[in-house]
């Protein structure tokens, strides 16, 4: 049903029409391949059938396919400054029935498109059957964003971050275990805490176990020096996150 090696070749062919010399484009290509593998790993841990594992894997590969037109047209990956990349991804797959390049039949077309459309949304609007794929891609995507935040993001911002504060609304939302909305972020520190808030939108125990194993929360936050007042707030955020992860993992 799905030839994953052929799908990867087609994805490379599709992205080759964009400026692959641009580091931002290359970053999204690499992100897509990593999320593809993470999605497969999660699906296996969740005891999906072989067919479901293939579907989850292809969703991982295609989840950000709308990013390439977004960045090329708008020079940003920020949805609130351009357009919704999840919605755009569905349009890409629907145009000229492009999805057939990745999957032979249409049995899972709606599931794939719903997962891509919803992977970046604050709330899911899908039926129970499709929800598991939507939740899986949201978790897989966040796992790789944690990796990127640990290894890549804000590399040239260390001196700026040392002088910044956390916005009070960001503090309020993270204390309430909420996803931090883009519109309340006003500094690099706010954006760092915004990534940490992804923790409170994780759906599967296996994902939390991976976050704990990789020590993502502490490693992301400990990359930087902060003002003393901010450091105190950061320590509280770390303590809250650690407690939350352990409680969720130990729930059963």
C-alpha positions as CSV (number, residue, x, y, z in Angstrom):
1,X,0.0,0.0,0.0
2,X,2.8,2.4,0.9
3,X,6.3,2.2,-0.5
4,X,8.1,4.3,2.1
5,X,11.4,4.4,0.1
6,X,9.6,5.7,-2.9
7,X,7.7,8.2,-0.7
8,X,11.0,9.6,0.5
9,X,12.3,9.9,-3.0
10,X,9.1,11.7,-4.0
11,X,9.4,14.1,-1.1
12,X,13.0,14.9,-2.1
13,X,11.7,15.5,-5.6
14,X,9.0,17.8,-4.4
15,X,11.2,19.8,-2.2
16,X,13.9,20.2,-4.9
17,X,11.7,22.8,-6.6
18,X,12.4,25.1,-3.6
19,X,15.7,26.8,-2.7
20,X,17.4,23.9,-0.9
21,X,20.5,26.0,-0.5
22,X,18.5,28.1,2.1
23,X,19.3,26.8,5.6
24,X,15.6,27.2,6.6
25,X,14.4,25.0,3.7
26,X,17.0,22.4,4.5
27,X,16.0,22.5,8.2
28,X,12.4,21.7,7.3
29,X,13.5,18.9,5.0
30,X,15.6,17.3,7.8
31,X,12.8,17.9,10.4
32,X,10.3,16.1,8.1
33,X,12.5,13.0,7.8
34,X,13.2,13.0,11.6
35,X,9.5,13.2,12.4
36,X,8.8,10.5,9.9
37,X,11.1,8.2,11.9
38,X,9.7,9.4,15.3
39,X,6.2,8.7,14.1
40,X,7.1,5.2,13.1
41,X,8.8,4.6,16.4
42,X,5.8,5.9,18.4
43,X,3.3,3.8,16.3
44,X,5.4,0.7,17.0
45,X,5.4,1.4,20.7
46,X,1.7,1.9,20.7
47,X,1.2,-1.5,19.0
48,X,-0.3,-0.2,15.8
49,X,-0.9,-2.7,13.0
50,X,1.7,-2.8,10.3
51,X,-0.6,-0.9,8.0
52,X,-1.3,1.7,10.6
53,X,2.4,2.1,11.3
54,X,2.9,2.8,7.6
55,X,0.2,5.4,7.6
56,X,1.6,7.1,10.7
57,X,5.0,7.1,9.1
58,X,3.8,8.8,5.9
59,X,1.9,11.4,8.0
60,X,5.2,12.1,9.7
61,X,6.9,12.7,6.4
62,X,4.2,14.9,5.0
63,X,3.0,16.8,8.1
64,X,5.0,20.0,7.2
65,X,4.7,19.8,3.4
66,X,2.8,23.2,3.6
67,X,5.9,24.8,5.1
68,X,7.8,25.1,1.8
69,X,5.2,27.2,0.0
70,X,4.7,29.2,3.3
71,X,8.4,30.1,3.6
72,X,8.9,30.7,-0.1
73,X,5.9,33.1,-0.3
74,X,6.1,34.8,3.0
75,X,9.7,34.4,4.3
76,X,8.5,33.1,7.6
77,X,7.4,29.9,9.4
78,X,5.1,31.9,11.7
79,X,1.5,31.0,10.9
80,X,0.1,34.1,12.5
81,X,2.2,36.3,10.2
82,X,1.4,34.3,7.0
83,X,-1.0,31.4,6.7
84,X,-1.8,28.1,8.4
85,X,0.8,25.6,7.3
86,X,-1.4,22.6,8.3
87,X,-4.2,23.8,6.1
88,X,-1.7,24.6,3.3
89,X,-0.3,21.0,3.5
90,X,-3.8,19.6,2.8
91,X,-4.1,21.9,-0.3
92,X,-0.7,20.7,-1.6
93,X,-1.8,17.0,-1.3
94,X,-5.2,17.7,-2.9
95,X,-3.9,19.7,-5.8
96,X,-3.9,17.3,-8.9
97,X,-4.5,14.5,-6.4
98,X,-0.8,14.8,-5.4
99,X,-1.3,12.4,-2.5
100,X,-1.3,9.5,-4.9
101,X,2.4,9.9,-5.3
102,X,2.7,8.7,-1.7
103,X,0.0,6.1,-1.2
104,X,-1.5,3.8,-3.9
105,X,-5.2,3.8,-2.8
106,X,-7.5,6.3,-1.1
107,X,-8.4,4.2,2.0
108,X,-6.5,6.5,4.3
109,X,-6.7,9.8,2.4
110,X,-9.0,11.5,4.8
111,X,-7.1,10.3,7.9
112,X,-3.8,11.5,6.5
113,X,-5.3,14.9,5.5
114,X,-7.0,15.4,8.9
115,X,-3.8,14.6,10.7
116,X,-1.8,17.1,8.7
117,X,-4.5,19.7,9.0
118,X,-4.8,19.3,12.8
119,X,-1.1,18.7,13.8
120,X,-0.6,22.4,14.5
121,X,-4.0,23.2,16.0
122,X,-4.7,24.0,19.6
123,X,-7.8,21.7,19.6
124,X,-8.6,18.6,17.5
125,X,-11.8,18.5,15.5
126,X,-11.8,14.9,14.4
127,X,-13.6,11.7,15.1
128,X,-12.2,9.1,17.5
129,X,-10.9,6.9,14.7
130,X,-8.8,9.7,13.2
131,X,-7.8,11.3,16.6
132,X,-5.2,8.7,17.4
133,X,-3.2,9.6,14.2
134,X,-3.7,13.3,14.9
135,X,-2.4,12.9,18.5
136,X,0.5,10.8,17.3
137,X,1.8,13.3,14.8
138,X,1.4,16.1,17.3
139,X,3.5,14.2,19.7
140,X,6.1,13.2,17.1
141,X,6.4,16.8,15.9
142,X,6.8,18.1,19.4
143,X,9.5,15.5,20.2
144,X,11.6,16.8,17.3
145,X,11.0,20.4,18.2
146,X,12.3,19.6,21.6
147,X,15.4,18.2,19.9
148,X,15.8,21.3,17.8
149,X,15.4,23.5,20.8
150,X,18.1,21.6,22.6
151,X,20.5,21.5,19.7
152,X,19.8,24.3,17.2
153,X,17.4,27.2,18.2
154,X,18.6,30.6,19.5
155,X,22.3,29.9,18.8
156,X,23.1,33.6,18.3
157,X,20.9,34.9,21.0
158,X,22.8,34.0,24.2
159,X,23.8,37.6,25.1
160,X,20.3,38.9,24.4
161,X,18.6,36.2,26.5
162,X,20.9,37.1,29.5
163,X,19.1,40.5,29.6
164,X,15.5,39.5,28.9
165,X,12.5,39.0,31.2
166,X,9.6,36.5,30.9
167,X,6.3,38.1,30.1
168,X,3.7,37.8,32.9
169,X,1.2,36.2,30.7
170,X,3.7,33.6,29.7
171,X,4.3,32.9,33.3
172,X,0.6,32.6,34.0
173,X,0.0,30.2,31.1
174,X,2.9,27.9,31.9
175,X,1.9,27.8,35.6
176,X,-1.6,26.7,34.4
177,X,0.0,24.0,32.3
178,X,-1.3,25.6,29.1
179,X,0.1,25.9,25.6
180,X,1.5,29.4,25.4
181,X,-0.1,31.4,22.6
182,X,2.2,33.1,20.1
183,X,0.5,36.5,20.6
184,X,1.7,36.8,24.2
185,X,5.4,36.0,23.4
186,X,7.5,39.2,23.4
187,X,11.1,37.9,23.9
188,X,13.4,35.1,23.2
189,X,12.9,33.8,26.7
190,X,9.1,33.7,26.1
191,X,9.7,31.6,23.0
192,X,11.9,29.2,24.9
193,X,9.2,28.8,27.6
194,X,6.7,28.4,24.7
195,X,8.6,25.3,23.6
196,X,8.6,24.0,27.1
197,X,4.8,24.4,27.2
198,X,4.5,21.8,24.5
199,X,4.9,19.4,27.4
200,X,1.3,20.1,28.4
201,X,-0.1,19.0,25.0
202,X,1.5,15.6,24.9
203,X,-0.9,12.7,24.5
204,X,1.0,9.4,25.0
205,X,3.0,8.0,27.9
206,X,5.6,6.8,25.4
207,X,6.2,10.4,24.4
208,X,6.7,11.5,27.9
209,X,9.1,8.7,28.6
210,X,11.1,9.8,25.6
211,X,11.1,13.4,26.9
212,X,12.3,12.2,30.2
213,X,15.0,9.9,28.8
214,X,16.4,12.6,26.6
215,X,16.2,15.2,29.5
216,X,14.8,17.7,27.0
217,X,13.2,20.1,29.5
218,X,16.3,20.6,31.6
219,X,18.7,20.6,28.7
220,X,16.8,23.2,26.8
221,X,16.4,25.5,29.8
222,X,20.0,25.0,31.0
223,X,21.5,26.1,27.6
224,X,21.3,29.8,28.6
225,X,22.3,32.2,31.3
226,X,19.5,34.4,32.7
227,X,18.9,37.3,34.9
228,X,18.6,36.2,38.6
229,X,14.9,36.9,38.7
230,X,14.3,34.9,35.5
231,X,16.5,32.1,36.7
232,X,14.2,31.7,39.8
233,X,11.2,31.5,37.5
234,X,13.0,29.0,35.3
235,X,13.7,26.8,38.3
236,X,10.0,26.8,39.2
237,X,9.1,25.9,35.6
238,X,11.6,23.0,35.7
239,X,10.3,21.7,39.0
240,X,6.7,21.8,37.7
241,X,7.6,20.1,34.5
242,X,9.6,17.3,36.2
243,X,6.7,16.6,38.6
244,X,4.2,16.6,35.8
245,X,6.2,14.1,33.7
246,X,6.7,11.7,36.6
247,X,3.0,11.9,37.6
248,X,1.8,11.2,34.1
249,X,4.2,8.4,33.5
250,X,3.3,6.7,36.8
251,X,-0.5,7.0,36.3
252,X,-0.5,3.6,34.7
